[in-house]
């Protein structure tokens, strides 16, 4: 995360729609964990053979597209939506 020290922190929300599988949630959380990011909320639900996971947190603006790209590479993922909101504060 040191490359993003001077980046503003934004409120971000990721929505992942994927094939339901036992390891999906741990794979969804991995891109956040490897960047030392801790989600503020995580919601998941299953609808038949599909699963939807929503992850919300504050993170450096420059990481939003990187995490979205990582989420899109997960096997079984059908769609990734990334939304960034207001600036929370400047990273220190």
N, C-alpha and C positions, 0 to 999 in steps of 0.2 A: 504494500500500500504506500510505500515511501515515494513512488513516482507521482502520487496524487495528493501530496501534502498541501499544496497551495490551491487545490480545486475546491470550489464551493460544495457543501453537502446538500443534496436534494432529497426530497421525499420521493421514493421510487416504489413502484408496485409491478411485479411480474406475475403474469398469469400463464400457466403451462397447461395445455391440453394434450393428453397422451394416452396410449394404450395402458390399461390397468395392469400393473405387475407388482410383485412383492417388493422389489428394490427401487421402485420409482422415486419415492420420497427422499431416500438417502442420496440418490443420484441428483435430484433437483437441488438439494442443499449443498452439495459438494462445491459448486462454483463460488458460493458465498464463503464457505469455510476456508477454502484455500486462499482467500483474500482477507482473512480475519474479519469478516463481516458477520454480525449476528442479527438475524431477522427480528423485527419487532413483533410481527404476526406471521403465522403460517396457518393456512386453512386448506383442507383437502376434502374432496368428496368424490364418490364413485357413482357413475351412472352407466350400468350395464358393463360393456367392455372398455369404457373410457373413464379416465380419471382427470380431475381438474385440481390443480394446486395453485394457490395464490400466496405470494411471499411479499411482504412489505417491510421496508426499512429505510433508514437514512444512509446515504452513501455518496462518495465523490461522483460528481457529474460524469467525469471521463470513464468511469467503470461501468456505467449503465449499459452501453452497447457491447462491452466485452462480456459481461455476464449474460446478456440476452443471447449473444452468439454461442456461448458455452451451453446454455440451456437448449438451444436449437439443435445441438449436435448429439444430444442424448438419444439413444436408440429407443424408438417407439414414440417419440414426441411428434405430435401432429401440428401443433401451433404454439407460438410464443408471442405474448403481447407484453411490451415494456412501456410503462408510463412514468414520466418524471414530472414532479410537481415543483412546488415553490422551493426556493433556497432556504434551507434550515439554518445554516451558518457556514462560515468559512472554516475549513479544516485547520487545525492548529499543528 
